[in-house]
Amino acid sequence: MVVQQHRCGGGALAVCALAVAGVMAVSTGCSGRSGGDGAGERSVAGDGGPAGTPAAVVRRAADRLTAAGSAGTRTSMETAAGGTRVTIRGQGAYDFRRQLGRIKVVLPKDAAGAAGHRPITELLAPGALYMKNRGAGVPDDKWVRIDTTALEDGNLVTGGVTDPMAAAELLRGAGEVTYVGRTELAGVAVRHYRGTSDIGRAAVVASPSSRGALAAAAKGFSTDAVPFDVYLDDKGLLRKVRHRFSFASEGPAVSVVSTMLLYGFGAPVAVELPPAGDIYTGSIQQGRGGPETP
């Protein structure tokens, strides 16, 4: 694996997804009618769903997850640039009350730069991303720790997985939202909403532990507007969310679609962060221009 750096609206954007050449890139230095929240917006409570406008219902998703406690998760991150498309997949579990998670990320062969690269284990914590089996010159028994508040995307795309809490908190910035209708997802009845969220607005109203990363993301992307599709069950629990990020790089424009599925709510989640002695502090192989330190 190599480390590369991309540009997003004039700043460096860390993207652990597709680069045009098909490598995994991580930089550690760095619709229908609009809903809105107006008095004239129709409540969707008439079909037995949660009360409130579509925008209000979607904005409450993070609070509902915190109340549920935890969930299993499956993720995918699809990146397209210059006609090339790569998908990175992950699976794990997340504790929304402690905002701690553990996800195993599987890279496509092209993204690893070599066949047979082992899955990357990622630990998600407030303000931090820990990665093991990262490659790029990092010893196999060591972790890399990244300060997500220093990343220009706030770890919305850097790790190849959007932090589940960040994905939900981003919905707090929902402005224009349409209630699409009822459907079924993995045997569960859900309501489908579609809209656009504003990263800057979400950062202002996010929980304190998520605010720093989202504030960084609000500065890093070329636009704060993030289109989304979200699916909530009858209890208002988020079952699926798909965010569409885009940014201008030095080459072709890059589009990133991050999808998260949640299930098995309430199951215990055990996450133990690595001790300081297991954190790698040496230089990391750079795709261009020499070594880089985490």
Residue frames relative to the residue before (quaternion, step in Angstrom):
aa qw qx qy qz dx dy dz
M 1.0000 0.0000 0.0000 0.0000 0.00 0.00 0.00
V 0.1736 -0.7794 0.5932 0.1028 3.56 -1.07 0.68
V 0.3901 -0.6864 0.5582 0.2552 3.50 -1.27 0.29
Q 0.0326 0.7844 -0.6188 0.0270 3.53 -0.87 0.95
Q 0.2894 -0.7483 0.5743 0.1626 3.53 -1.24 0.40
H 0.1602 -0.7860 0.5934 0.0664 3.54 -0.93 0.96
R 0.4120 -0.6993 0.5300 0.2456 3.54 -1.30 0.30
C 0.0561 -0.7843 0.6178 0.0108 3.53 -1.02 0.84
G 0.8341 -0.1567 0.0813 0.5226 3.57 -0.32 1.22
G 0.7599 -0.3754 0.2022 0.4907 3.57 1.03 0.74
G 0.7190 0.3676 -0.2566 0.5312 3.62 1.24 -0.12
A 0.5791 -0.5791 0.4354 0.3738 3.54 -1.26 0.28
L 0.0993 -0.7930 0.5998 0.0386 3.57 -0.83 1.01
A 0.2892 -0.7500 0.5704 0.1690 3.57 -0.77 1.06
V 0.0359 0.8106 -0.5808 0.0660 3.56 -0.64 1.10
C 0.1274 -0.7587 0.6359 0.0618 3.56 -0.61 1.14
A 0.4915 0.5837 -0.4688 0.4449 3.52 0.43 1.29
L 0.7895 -0.3120 0.2192 0.4809 3.56 -1.06 -0.62
A 0.1384 -0.6714 0.7150 0.1374 3.46 -1.18 0.78
V 0.6974 -0.4831 0.2978 0.4377 3.57 -1.17 0.37
A 0.6928 0.4687 -0.2793 0.4715 3.58 1.01 -0.75
G 0.5302 -0.6647 0.3957 0.3471 3.59 1.25 -0.05
V 0.4958 0.6266 -0.4615 0.3854 3.59 0.96 0.77
M 0.4988 -0.6183 0.4983 0.3472 3.55 -1.24 0.36
A 0.1380 -0.8271 0.5443 0.0229 3.55 -0.64 1.14
V 0.1030 0.7736 -0.6199 0.0817 3.55 -0.82 1.03
S 0.0752 -0.7763 0.6249 0.0353 3.57 -0.80 1.01
T 0.2109 -0.8072 0.5407 0.1080 3.55 -0.72 1.04
G 0.5766 0.5777 -0.3974 0.4193 3.59 1.19 0.06
C 0.7508 0.4468 -0.2717 0.4036 3.03 0.47 -0.11
S 0.2498 -0.9216 0.2967 -0.0150 18.17 -17.59 -23.77
G 0.5828 -0.5811 0.4561 0.3386 3.35 0.22 -0.11
R 0.7590 -0.3679 0.2761 0.4608 3.54 -1.29 -0.28
S 0.4526 -0.6840 0.5016 0.2751 3.54 -0.99 0.83
G 0.3999 -0.7405 0.4909 0.2253 3.53 -0.98 0.90
G 0.0296 -0.8027 0.5894 0.0857 3.53 0.52 -1.19
D 0.4921 -0.6472 0.4924 0.3105 3.55 -1.21 -0.42
G 0.3471 0.7772 -0.4673 0.2389 3.58 1.24 0.43
A 0.6655 -0.5271 0.3563 0.3903 3.54 -1.27 0.40
G 0.6732 0.5134 -0.3042 0.4367 3.60 1.13 -0.56
E 0.5135 0.6640 -0.4212 0.3435 3.62 1.20 -0.18
R 0.4616 -0.7067 0.4690 0.2600 3.54 -0.89 0.98
S 0.3802 -0.6832 0.5736 0.2443 3.55 -1.06 0.79
V 0.3668 -0.7314 0.5300 0.2225 3.56 -1.06 0.72
A 0.4011 0.7455 -0.4613 0.2656 3.59 1.23 0.14
G 0.5287 0.6702 -0.4015 0.3317 3.58 1.18 -0.38
D 0.7277 0.3779 -0.2569 0.5115 3.62 1.09 -0.45
G 0.6875 -0.4939 0.2762 0.4551 3.56 1.16 0.52
G 0.5303 0.6484 -0.4020 0.3698 3.55 1.25 0.04
P 0.7208 -0.4242 0.3095 0.4524 3.57 -1.29 -0.01
A 0.5163 -0.6558 0.4602 0.3027 3.56 -1.09 0.75
G 0.6205 0.5510 -0.4198 0.3678 3.51 -1.21 0.58
T 0.6258 -0.5031 0.4218 0.4212 3.53 -1.30 0.15
P 0.6643 -0.4924 0.3595 0.4324 3.61 -1.18 0.35
A 0.6523 0.5124 -0.3265 0.4532 3.60 0.93 -0.83
A 0.6654 0.5054 -0.3088 0.4544 3.60 0.92 -0.89
V 0.6392 0.5286 -0.3255 0.4539 3.58 0.99 -0.83
V 0.6778 0.4919 -0.2900 0.4632 3.58 0.90 -0.93
R 0.6492 0.5337 -0.3275 0.4317 3.61 0.95 -0.81
R 0.6659 0.5156 -0.3073 0.4431 3.60 1.14 -0.53
A 0.4080 0.7589 -0.4489 0.2369 3.61 1.27 -0.16
A 0.6604 0.5122 -0.3209 0.4456 3.61 0.91 -0.85
D 0.6485 0.5146 -0.3207 0.4601 3.59 0.99 -0.80
R 0.6379 0.5260 -0.3279 0.4570 3.59 1.01 -0.77
L 0.6532 0.5089 -0.3146 0.4642 3.58 1.01 -0.77
T 0.6275 0.5264 -0.3374 0.4640 3.58 1.00 -0.77
A 0.6540 0.5053 -0.3093 0.4704 3.57 1.00 -0.80
A 0.6508 0.5145 -0.3162 0.4603 3.61 1.05 -0.71
G 0.4606 -0.7247 0.4051 0.3139 3.57 1.17 -0.53
S 0.7923 -0.2074 0.2069 0.5351 3.60 0.55 -1.10
A 0.0197 -0.7886 0.6143 0.0167 3.55 -1.33 0.19
G 0.4543 -0.5979 0.5672 0.3382 3.50 -1.35 0.32
T 0.1162 -0.8131 0.5688 0.0431 3.56 -1.14 0.54
R 0.0992 -0.7261 0.6751 0.0846 3.50 -1.28 0.62
T 0.0978 -0.8210 0.5625 -0.0025 3.55 -0.87 0.96
S 0.0061 -0.7546 0.6526 0.0687 3.51 -1.31 0.32
M 0.0845 -0.7683 0.6325 0.0493 3.53 -1.16 0.66
E 0.0775 -0.8085 0.5831 -0.0164 3.53 -0.47 1.28
T 0.0707 -0.8029 0.5918 -0.0017 3.52 -0.77 1.09
A 0.0651 -0.7954 0.6026 0.0077 3.54 -0.92 0.94
A 0.1572 0.7631 -0.6129 0.1314 3.53 -0.96 0.95
G 0.8621 0.0483 -0.0397 0.5028 3.54 -0.91 0.89
G 0.7052 -0.4631 0.2665 0.4661 3.59 1.07 0.66
T 0.6263 0.5026 -0.3395 0.4898 3.60 1.29 0.04
R 0.0820 -0.8076 0.5840 -0.0026 3.54 -0.92 0.94
V 0.0059 0.7898 -0.6116 0.0466 3.58 -0.90 0.99
T 0.1503 -0.7876 0.5926 0.0767 3.57 -1.03 0.81
I 0.1515 -0.7563 0.6332 0.0638 3.56 -0.93 1.01
R 0.1418 -0.8192 0.5541 0.0428 3.60 -0.79 1.01
G 0.0643 -0.8019 0.5935 0.0221 3.55 -1.17 0.60
Q 0.0416 -0.7800 0.6233 0.0378 3.54 -1.27 0.40
G 0.2828 0.7576 -0.5513 0.2053 3.56 -0.99 0.83
A 0.4577 -0.6490 0.5255 0.3051 3.53 -1.14 -0.70
Y 0.1419 -0.7997 0.5824 0.0357 3.54 -1.20 0.62
D 0.2545 -0.7329 0.6170 0.1315 3.54 -1.11 0.91
F 0.2656 -0.8154 0.4958 0.1367 3.58 -0.29 1.25
R 0.6133 0.5417 -0.3647 0.4443 3.61 1.13 -0.40
R 0.7470 0.3360 -0.2011 0.5372 3.59 0.95 -0.82
Q 0.2918 -0.7744 0.4942 0.2664 3.57 1.31 -0.35
L 0.4629 0.6219 -0.4692 0.4230 3.50 0.87 1.13
G 0.0603 0.8139 -0.5751 0.0570 3.56 -0.97 0.83
R 0.1795 -0.7478 0.6282 0.1181 3.52 -1.33 0.37
I 0.0441 0.8092 -0.5776 0.0984 3.57 -0.64 1.16
K 0.2550 -0.7367 0.6067 0.1552 3.56 -1.01 0.87
V 0.1771 -0.8094 0.5585 0.0388 3.53 -0.63 1.21
V 0.1634 -0.7896 0.5889 0.0540 3.57 -0.79 1.10
L 0.2355 -0.7946 0.5508 0.0993 3.53 -0.74 1.13
P 0.4713 -0.6102 0.5378 0.3411 3.57 -1.13 0.54
K 0.6628 -0.5304 0.3320 0.4113 3.59 -1.10 0.55
D 0.6597 0.5156 -0.3224 0.4416 3.59 0.89 -0.87
A 0.6623 0.5170 -0.3179 0.4393 3.57 0.99 -0.80
A 0.6623 0.5022 -0.3103 0.4614 3.59 1.12 -0.58
G 0.4237 -0.7024 0.4729 0.3216 3.55 1.15 -0.49
A 0.7758 0.0879 -0.0618 0.6218 3.57 1.30 -0.11
A 0.5528 -0.6233 0.4362 0.3400 3.55 -1.12 0.64
G 0.8330 0.3080 -0.1832 0.4215 3.55 -1.23 0.52
H 0.3216 0.7422 -0.5330 0.2482 3.62 1.09 0.44
R 0.4815 -0.6831 0.4692 0.2855 3.55 -0.92 0.90
P 0.6011 -0.5493 0.4201 0.4006 3.58 -1.15 0.50
I 0.3859 -0.6928 0.5602 0.2392 3.56 -1.17 0.63
T 0.2545 -0.7407 0.6010 0.1591 3.56 -0.92 0.91
E 0.0713 -0.8009 0.5945 0.0090 3.55 -0.80 1.05
L 0.1524 -0.7430 0.6463 0.0839 3.52 -1.06 0.89
L 0.1825 -0.7930 0.5780 0.0615 3.55 -0.80 1.09
A 0.0663 0.7837 -0.6097 0.0984 3.55 -0.84 1.03
P 0.6544 -0.5006 0.3596 0.4380 3.62 -1.16 0.37
G 0.8557 0.0934 -0.0969 0.4996 3.55 -0.67 1.12
A 0.7804 0.2978 -0.1599 0.5260 3.61 1.20 0.00
L 0.1217 -0.7366 0.6610 0.0760 3.51 -1.31 0.63
Y 0.1236 -0.7779 0.6144 0.0453 3.57 -0.83 1.07
M 0.0624 -0.8085 0.5852 -0.0058 3.57 -0.90 0.97
K 0.0742 -0.7758 0.6263 0.0203 3.57 -1.00 0.94
N 0.7690 0.2147 -0.2512 0.5472 3.54 -1.10 0.87
R 0.2514 0.8210 -0.4732 0.1970 3.53 1.16 0.68
G 0.3602 -0.7171 0.5183 0.2956 3.59 1.09 -0.63
A 0.6585 0.5404 -0.3700 0.3708 3.57 -1.21 -0.64
G 0.7361 -0.4402 0.2281 0.4608 3.56 1.03 0.81
V 0.5137 0.6277 -0.4295 0.3971 3.62 1.24 0.07
P 0.4944 -0.6637 0.4637 0.3164 3.65 -0.78 0.93
D 0.6188 -0.6058 0.3662 0.3406 3.55 -1.07 0.82
D 0.7351 0.4249 -0.2422 0.4696 3.59 1.04 -0.71
K 0.6332 0.5384 -0.3268 0.4498 3.60 1.24 0.15
W 0.3502 -0.7021 0.5851 0.2054 3.50 -1.34 0.52
V 0.2651 -0.6950 0.6346 0.2095 3.56 -1.27 0.45
R 0.1591 -0.7790 0.6000 0.0884 3.58 -0.89 0.93
I 0.1009 -0.7919 0.6020 0.0165 3.56 -0.84 1.05
D 0.3540 -0.7065 0.5752 0.2114 3.56 -0.93 0.94
T 0.2988 -0.8034 0.4865 0.1689 3.59 -0.27 1.23
T 0.6036 0.5514 -0.3693 0.4418 3.60 1.16 -0.39
A 0.6635 0.4741 -0.3021 0.4937 3.59 1.28 -0.26
L 0.5613 0.5828 -0.3930 0.4368 3.58 1.27 -0.11
E 0.4788 -0.7025 0.4446 0.2821 3.56 -0.89 0.87
D 0.7007 0.3825 -0.2881 0.5289 3.59 1.25 -0.09
G 0.4461 -0.7262 0.4323 0.2946 3.61 1.28 0.14
N 0.5663 -0.6061 0.3510 0.4344 3.59 1.28 0.43
L 0.3196 0.7236 -0.5427 0.2823 3.57 1.00 0.73
V 0.8104 0.1188 -0.0816 0.5678 3.59 1.17 -0.53
T 0.4603 0.7396 -0.4283 0.2403 3.61 1.16 -0.44
G 0.7807 0.3862 -0.2053 0.4463 3.59 0.69 -1.04
G 0.5395 -0.5946 0.4251 0.4180 3.59 1.21 -0.01
V 0.7179 0.2629 -0.1859 0.6173 3.56 1.39 0.05
T 0.3167 -0.7068 0.5907 0.2264 3.57 -0.93 0.84
D 0.5124 -0.6417 0.4722 0.3204 3.58 -0.72 1.06
P 0.5023 -0.6923 0.4158 0.3092 3.64 -0.65 1.06
M 0.6627 0.4835 -0.3261 0.4699 3.59 0.97 -0.74
A 0.6372 0.5207 -0.3299 0.4626 3.58 1.00 -0.77
A 0.6243 0.5402 -0.3383 0.4516 3.58 1.04 -0.77
A 0.6839 0.4634 -0.2784 0.4899 3.58 1.02 -0.82
E 0.6531 0.5165 -0.3175 0.4537 3.59 0.94 -0.85
L 0.5921 0.5785 -0.3674 0.4240 3.58 1.08 -0.66
L 0.6197 0.5565 -0.3399 0.4367 3.60 1.13 -0.59
R 0.5145 0.6287 -0.4280 0.3961 3.60 1.21 -0.24
G 0.6785 0.4802 -0.2856 0.4769 3.56 1.21 -0.43
A 0.3362 0.7664 -0.4906 0.2427 3.59 1.26 0.24
G 0.1144 -0.7998 0.5877 0.0439 3.55 -0.88 0.94
E 0.7890 0.1663 -0.0670 0.5877 3.55 0.51 -1.20
V 0.1084 0.8045 -0.5680 0.1355 3.59 -0.45 1.20
T 0.1310 -0.7712 0.6203 0.0582 3.55 -1.02 0.89
Y 0.3359 -0.6930 0.5967 0.2256 3.57 -1.03 0.81
V 0.2724 -0.8032 0.5136 0.1297 3.58 -0.42 1.26
G 0.6257 -0.5239 0.3517 0.4586 3.59 0.98 -0.85
R 0.6371 -0.5311 0.4049 0.3848 3.51 -1.36 -0.05
T 0.0715 0.7641 -0.6395 0.0458 3.54 -1.22 0.64
E 0.4203 -0.6825 0.5283 0.2800 3.58 -1.26 -0.19
L 0.0680 -0.7917 0.6071 -0.0048 3.53 -1.01 0.90
A 0.8291 -0.1203 0.0319 0.5451 3.59 -0.51 1.21
G 0.7357 -0.4364 0.2215 0.4683 3.56 0.96 0.91
V 0.6389 0.5024 -0.3211 0.4861 3.59 1.29 0.02
A 0.4217 -0.6866 0.5307 0.2631 3.58 -0.93 0.92
V 0.0207 0.8062 -0.5875 0.0666 3.58 -0.78 1.04
R 0.3311 -0.6921 0.5996 0.2276 3.51 -1.40 0.27
H 0.2959 -0.7794 0.5399 0.1158 3.51 -0.86 1.08
Y 0.0410 -0.7747 0.6310 -0.0100 3.55 -0.89 1.04
R 0.1009 -0.7806 0.6151 0.0469 3.54 -1.12 0.69
G 0.2464 0.7852 -0.5407 0.1744 3.56 -0.93 0.83
T 0.4459 -0.6426 0.5460 0.3002 3.50 -1.32 -0.47
S 0.1797 -0.7806 0.5923 0.0863 3.54 -0.98 0.90
D 0.3185 -0.7274 0.5795 0.1835 3.54 -1.19 0.62
I 0.4246 -0.7362 0.4635 0.2507 3.59 -0.53 1.18
G 0.6576 0.5229 -0.3166 0.4403 3.57 0.91 -0.87
R 0.6576 0.4964 -0.3082 0.4756 3.57 0.95 -0.85
A 0.6414 0.5246 -0.3226 0.4574 3.58 1.01 -0.82
A 0.6392 0.5417 -0.3303 0.4346 3.59 0.99 -0.81
V 0.6442 0.5424 -0.3251 0.4303 3.58 1.00 -0.80
V 0.7913 0.3212 -0.1524 0.4975 3.60 0.92 -0.90
A 0.4417 0.7071 -0.4532 0.3155 3.63 1.25 0.04
S 0.6245 -0.5053 0.4242 0.4180 3.55 -1.29 0.27
P 0.6599 -0.5480 0.3266 0.3970 3.62 -1.07 0.63
S 0.6898 0.4919 -0.2981 0.4397 3.61 0.94 -0.78
S 0.7029 0.4265 -0.2649 0.5040 3.61 1.21 -0.35
R 0.5236 0.7041 -0.3885 0.2815 3.55 1.20 -0.52
G 0.6633 0.5361 -0.3183 0.4139 3.58 0.90 -0.89
A 0.6778 0.4846 -0.2988 0.4653 3.58 0.89 -0.90
L 0.6741 0.4821 -0.3048 0.4694 3.60 0.93 -0.83
A 0.6122 0.5377 -0.3492 0.4627 3.58 1.06 -0.67
A 0.6326 0.5128 -0.3291 0.4781 3.58 1.05 -0.73
A 0.6530 0.5176 -0.3122 0.4563 3.57 0.98 -0.85
A 0.6200 0.5562 -0.3429 0.4343 3.58 1.05 -0.75
K 0.6906 0.4488 -0.2739 0.4966 3.58 1.16 -0.54
G 0.7023 0.5406 -0.2620 0.3819 3.56 1.08 -0.71
F 0.6990 0.4464 -0.2864 0.4796 3.59 1.00 -0.72
S 0.5687 -0.6147 0.4264 0.3420 3.55 -1.17 0.58
T 0.7779 0.1065 -0.0869 0.6132 3.59 1.26 -0.37
D 0.4544 -0.6944 0.4925 0.2623 3.56 -1.09 0.73
A 0.5897 0.6096 -0.3610 0.3876 3.59 1.21 -0.44
V 0.0126 -0.7971 0.6021 -0.0445 3.57 -0.75 1.13
P 0.2872 -0.7572 0.5589 0.1781 3.63 -0.44 1.14
F 0.0086 -0.8088 0.5879 -0.0146 3.59 -1.08 0.69
D 0.1519 -0.6922 0.6873 0.1595 3.47 -1.48 0.28
V 0.0132 -0.8126 0.5816 -0.0361 3.58 -0.78 1.01
Y 0.1753 -0.7773 0.6011 0.0621 3.53 -1.10 0.83
L 0.0641 -0.8068 0.5871 -0.0197 3.58 -0.65 1.18
D 0.4026 -0.7052 0.5198 0.2654 3.59 -1.02 0.74
D 0.7560 -0.4098 0.2568 0.4412 3.58 -1.30 -0.02
K 0.6616 0.4770 -0.3036 0.4926 3.59 1.25 -0.34
G 0.5420 -0.6223 0.3961 0.4025 3.56 1.27 -0.06
L 0.4564 0.6817 -0.4555 0.3458 3.59 1.26 0.24
L 0.4639 -0.6796 0.5028 0.2648 3.53 -0.97 0.92
R 0.1450 -0.8059 0.5720 0.0490 3.57 -0.69 1.12
K 0.7899 -0.0472 0.0478 0.6095 3.55 1.12 -0.66
V 0.0463 0.7686 -0.6379 0.0127 3.54 -1.12 0.71
R 0.0897 -0.7698 0.6307 0.0387 3.53 -1.09 0.82
H 0.0999 -0.7833 0.6130 0.0252 3.55 -0.73 1.15
R 0.1962 -0.7701 0.5971 0.1092 3.56 -1.12 0.72
F 0.0838 -0.7992 0.5951 -0.0048 3.53 -0.46 1.29
S 0.0010 0.7874 -0.6162 -0.0157 3.56 -1.14 0.55
F 0.0615 0.7877 -0.6112 0.0474 3.53 -1.16 0.62
A 0.4581 -0.6636 0.5242 0.2737 3.51 -1.28 0.44
S 0.1552 -0.7835 0.5970 0.0753 3.57 -0.75 1.04
E 0.6920 -0.4453 0.3429 0.4531 3.55 -1.30 -0.12
G 0.7134 0.3444 -0.2326 0.5643 3.57 1.25 -0.40
P 0.8175 -0.1322 0.1244 0.5466 3.59 -0.88 -0.92
A 0.5990 -0.5477 0.4379 0.3865 3.56 -1.22 0.51
V 0.2609 -0.7784 0.5599 0.1122 3.56 -1.04 0.86
S 0.1186 -0.7729 0.6216 0.0467 3.55 -0.97 0.94
V 0.0776 -0.7938 0.6031 0.0105 3.58 -0.87 0.98
V 0.0977 -0.7767 0.6216 0.0293 3.57 -0.80 1.07
S 0.0882 -0.8072 0.5836 -0.0037 3.56 -0.52 1.23
T 0.0499 -0.8092 0.5849 -0.0252 3.58 -0.69 1.14
M 0.0457 -0.7924 0.6082 -0.0013 3.57 -0.97 0.90
L 0.1378 -0.7588 0.6338 0.0586 3.55 -1.00 0.97
L 0.1070 -0.7904 0.6007 0.0542 3.60 -0.98 0.81
Y 0.0816 0.7800 -0.6109 0.1082 3.56 -1.08 0.85
G 0.7822 0.3517 -0.2178 0.4659 3.60 -1.28 0.06
F 0.1035 0.8401 -0.5256 0.0853 3.57 0.91 0.89
G 0.7970 0.3399 -0.2529 0.4305 3.53 -1.13 0.79
A 0.5216 0.6329 -0.4317 0.3755 3.63 1.18 -0.18
P 0.5654 -0.6117 0.4220 0.3578 3.61 -1.02 0.72
V 0.1316 -0.7729 0.6179 0.0593 3.55 -1.09 0.78
A 0.1443 -0.7987 0.5819 0.0511 3.58 -0.63 1.14
V 0.1022 0.7772 -0.6109 0.1111 3.57 -0.61 1.17
E 0.0364 -0.7882 0.6141 -0.0160 3.56 -0.70 1.11
L 0.3284 -0.7604 0.5280 0.1876 3.57 -0.56 1.15
P 0.5430 -0.6532 0.4154 0.3255 3.61 -0.96 0.79
P 0.5138 -0.6301 0.4772 0.3336 3.60 -1.10 0.64
A 0.6975 -0.4970 0.3213 0.4040 3.54 -1.24 0.48
G 0.6539 0.5468 -0.3183 0.4149 3.60 1.02 -0.76
D 0.6805 0.4715 -0.2841 0.4836 3.58 1.25 -0.35
I 0.5499 0.6041 -0.3950 0.4204 3.59 1.30 0.09
Y 0.3704 -0.7344 0.5298 0.2069 3.57 -0.78 1.05
T 0.1052 -0.8213 0.5603 0.0206 3.57 -0.82 1.01
G 0.5094 0.6586 -0.4187 0.3625 3.57 1.26 0.13
S 0.6902 -0.4582 0.3525 0.4353 3.52 -1.34 -0.17
I 0.2898 -0.7405 0.5866 0.1536 3.53 -1.24 0.61
Q 0.5616 -0.6260 0.4212 0.3397 3.55 -0.96 0.88
Q 0.2384 -0.7783 0.5714 0.1046 3.54 -0.90 1.01
G 0.5095 -0.6614 0.4551 0.3097 3.54 -0.95 0.86
R 0.7826 0.0426 -0.0103 0.6209 3.56 1.10 -0.73
G 0.8682 0.2496 -0.1320 0.4081 3.51 -1.10 0.68
G 0.7453 -0.4646 0.2429 0.4120 3.58 1.05 0.58
P 0.7418 -0.4538 0.2824 0.4050 3.53 -1.34 -0.01
E 0.1742 -0.7563 0.6236 0.0934 3.50 -1.34 0.40
T 0.2912 -0.7584 0.5541 0.1817 3.60 -1.00 0.69
P 0.4991 -0.6671 0.4540 0.3160 3.61 -1.04 0.74
